[in-house]
Amino acid sequence: MGNFVLVAGARLGAWAWGEVVPYLRAAGHGVYPLTLSGLADKRGVPAGQATHVQDIVAEVERQGLRDVILVGHSYSGIPVGQAAERIGDRLARVIFVDSSVPTDGESFVSAWPDGGAAVKASIAENRGFWPLAPAAHYDGEGLTDEQIARLVRGSTPHPGATLTEPAVLAGPLGELPATYILCVMPGADDAEPDEEVAELLNSERWRLVKMDTGHWPMFSQPRELAQILLNAAVE
């Protein structure tokens, strides 16, 4: 059996995986949902990009985990991809859930159309944090009103430096055993991965799985997401 380390996206913590965890544990796997520094129950802890990478590596080492399946959602694909390199032969697979992927020397916001200018300005205006998203941000993502309320209620402002500091990779990301889960609402136009992910999917070690749902599948389709994670763990 493997050991899942689950890392949710920006503004979220370990709590976001609450409906996914039971399915993974019922299948006999170890499951370790992780809150990154500065978020949720770790709010107030200073954090930069390197801090979040070290949070993940430290959890693997602290728990003495092997056969590790690292799972990164949204923003957290950036630190998870870096941590996957650093845990060496402890890694079984890395799974990116509708996430960003790290590029050496580039930040989470580097690829944004404006180069991250709007996010950086928002961070500067909010004392170093990316502020909370309003409920309307989650519209059209396959979520119920109750699920949106949980997302809004559980979110915390995100440490800005983690979004603007560059990733550091020692080798090509395509050499890691990886699964990319692309979430696309039925009828949406952007049904294919972006150029960066598409290039990585040319690697023999990468797999693509699509989900017919929005960007927060741990809320909108937790059972379906858990099954995809379980399938990927045995590839």
C-alpha positions in Angstrom: 0.0 0.0 0.0 1.1 3.6 -0.7 1.1 6.7 1.4 -0.8 9.7 0.1 0.4 13.2 1.1 -2.4 15.5 0.0 -1.8 19.3 -0.4 -4.7 21.6 -1.4 -4.4 24.8 -3.3 -4.1 28.4 -2.4 -6.0 29.6 0.7 -6.9 26.1 1.7 -5.5 23.6 4.3 -5.7 19.9 5.1 -9.4 20.2 5.9 -10.2 20.5 2.2 -9.5 16.8 1.7 -12.1 15.7 4.3 -14.4 13.9 1.9 -11.6 12.2 0.0 -9.6 10.8 2.9 -12.1 8.1 3.9 -12.1 6.5 0.5 -8.3 6.3 0.4 -8.0 4.9 3.9 -10.8 2.4 3.2 -8.6 1.0 0.4 -5.8 0.4 2.9 -3.5 3.3 2.1 -1.8 5.7 4.5 -3.2 9.2 4.1 -1.6 12.4 5.3 -3.5 15.6 4.4 -1.1 18.5 4.9 -1.6 22.2 5.8 1.2 24.4 4.4 2.7 27.2 6.5 0.7 30.4 6.8 -2.6 28.7 6.1 -5.6 27.4 8.0 -4.4 26.0 11.4 -0.9 27.2 10.6 -2.0 30.8 9.9 0.5 33.3 11.1 3.6 31.1 10.3 5.9 33.0 7.9 6.2 31.4 4.5 7.9 31.7 1.2 8.0 29.2 -1.7 10.9 27.3 -0.2 9.0 27.0 3.1 6.1 25.2 1.4 8.5 22.8 -0.4 10.2 22.1 2.9 6.8 21.6 4.7 6.1 18.7 2.3 9.6 17.2 2.5 9.6 17.4 6.3 6.2 15.7 6.5 7.5 12.7 4.5 10.6 12.5 6.6 8.9 13.1 9.9 6.4 10.3 9.2 9.1 8.0 7.8 7.1 7.5 4.7 8.0 5.4 1.7 6.0 4.6 -1.5 4.8 8.2 -1.3 2.1 9.5 -3.7 2.4 13.3 -3.5 -0.8 15.0 -4.5 -0.9 18.8 -5.3 -4.0 20.8 -6.2 -4.0 24.1 -8.0 -1.2 26.4 -6.6 0.2 23.5 -4.6 1.4 21.7 -7.7 4.3 24.2 -7.6 5.8 23.1 -4.2 4.6 19.5 -4.6 6.6 19.1 -7.9 9.7 20.4 -6.3 9.3 18.2 -3.2 8.8 15.2 -5.4 12.3 15.6 -6.7 13.7 16.0 -3.2 12.3 12.9 -1.6 14.2 10.7 -4.0 13.4 7.0 -3.9 10.6 7.5 -1.4 8.5 8.8 -4.3 6.1 6.4 -6.0 4.2 9.0 -8.0 3.3 12.6 -8.1 -0.3 13.6 -9.0 -1.2 17.1 -10.1 -4.9 17.9 -9.6 -5.8 20.7 -12.1 -2.7 22.4 -10.9 0.2 24.5 -11.9 3.4 22.7 -12.5 6.8 24.1 -11.5 9.3 25.5 -13.9 12.8 26.2 -12.7 13.3 29.9 -12.0 9.6 30.7 -12.5 6.9 31.5 -9.9 3.2 30.6 -9.7 2.2 33.9 -11.2 4.9 34.0 -13.9 2.7 32.5 -16.6 -0.3 34.7 -15.9 -1.2 37.0 -18.8 0.0 40.1 -17.0 3.0 38.4 -15.5 1.3 38.4 -12.2 1.1 42.2 -11.9 -2.5 42.2 -10.6 -1.7 39.5 -8.0 1.4 41.3 -6.8 -0.5 44.6 -6.5 -3.2 42.8 -4.5 -0.6 41.3 -2.2 1.1 44.7 -1.7 -2.3 46.2 -0.8 -3.1 43.4 1.7 0.0 43.4 3.9 1.8 40.6 2.1 -1.2 38.3 1.6 -3.3 37.3 -1.4 -6.8 38.1 -0.1 -9.8 35.7 0.2 -11.8 35.0 -2.9 -15.5 36.0 -2.9 -18.2 33.4 -3.2 -18.8 34.4 -6.8 -15.3 33.2 -7.6 -16.6 29.6 -7.3 -19.6 30.0 -9.6 -19.8 27.7 -12.6 -17.5 25.1 -11.0 -20.0 22.3 -10.3 -20.3 23.2 -6.6 -23.4 23.4 -4.5 -24.2 26.5 -2.4 -23.2 24.6 0.7 -19.9 23.5 -0.8 -19.1 27.1 -1.8 -20.0 28.3 1.7 -17.5 25.7 3.1 -14.8 26.9 0.8 -15.4 30.5 1.7 -15.7 29.8 5.4 -12.5 27.6 5.6 -10.2 29.8 3.5 -7.5 32.0 4.8 -5.5 34.8 3.1 -2.5 33.2 1.3 1.1 34.2 2.0 2.1 36.3 -1.0 5.7 35.4 -1.2 4.8 31.8 -2.0 3.1 32.9 -5.2 5.9 35.3 -6.4 9.1 33.5 -5.5 10.6 31.2 -8.1 10.6 27.4 -8.1 13.9 25.5 -8.0 14.2 22.3 -9.9 17.3 20.1 -10.1 16.2 18.1 -13.2 13.5 17.8 -15.8 10.0 17.4 -14.3 9.1 15.0 -17.1 11.4 12.4 -15.6 9.2 12.0 -12.6 6.4 9.4 -12.6 3.3 11.6 -12.8 -0.4 11.8 -13.4 -2.1 15.1 -14.4 -5.8 15.4 -13.6 -7.5 18.0 -15.9 -10.8 19.3 -14.6 -13.1 20.7 -17.2 -16.8 21.4 -16.9 -18.9 19.8 -19.5 -19.3 22.0 -22.6 -16.3 24.2 -21.6 -14.0 25.4 -24.4 -10.6 24.8 -22.6 -10.8 21.0 -22.6 -7.1 20.5 -23.2 -4.1 21.0 -20.9 -2.1 24.2 -21.3 1.1 24.2 -23.4 3.4 23.6 -20.5 1.5 20.5 -19.2 0.9 19.2 -22.8 4.7 19.2 -23.3 5.3 17.2 -20.1 2.6 14.7 -21.2 4.8 13.8 -24.1 7.0 12.0 -21.5 6.5 8.3 -21.2 6.3 8.7 -17.5 3.3 11.1 -17.5 -0.4 10.2 -17.7 -3.4 12.4 -18.3 -6.8 11.9 -16.7 -9.8 14.2 -17.3 -12.7 14.9 -14.9 -16.0 16.4 -15.9 -16.1 18.9 -13.1 -14.7 22.2 -11.9 -11.4 23.3 -10.3 -12.3 22.0 -6.8 -13.0 18.2 -7.3 -12.3 17.3 -3.7 -15.6 19.2 -3.0 -17.6 18.6 -6.2 -16.7 15.0 -6.9 -14.7 13.5 -3.9 -15.5 9.9 -4.6 -14.6 10.1 -8.2 -11.4 12.0 -7.4 -10.5 9.4 -4.8 -10.9 6.6 -7.3 -8.6 8.4 -9.8 -6.0 8.8 -7.1 -6.3 5.1 -6.2 -6.0 4.1 -9.9 -2.9 6.3 -10.4 -1.2 4.9 -7.3 -1.0 1.5 -8.9 0.3 2.5 -12.3 
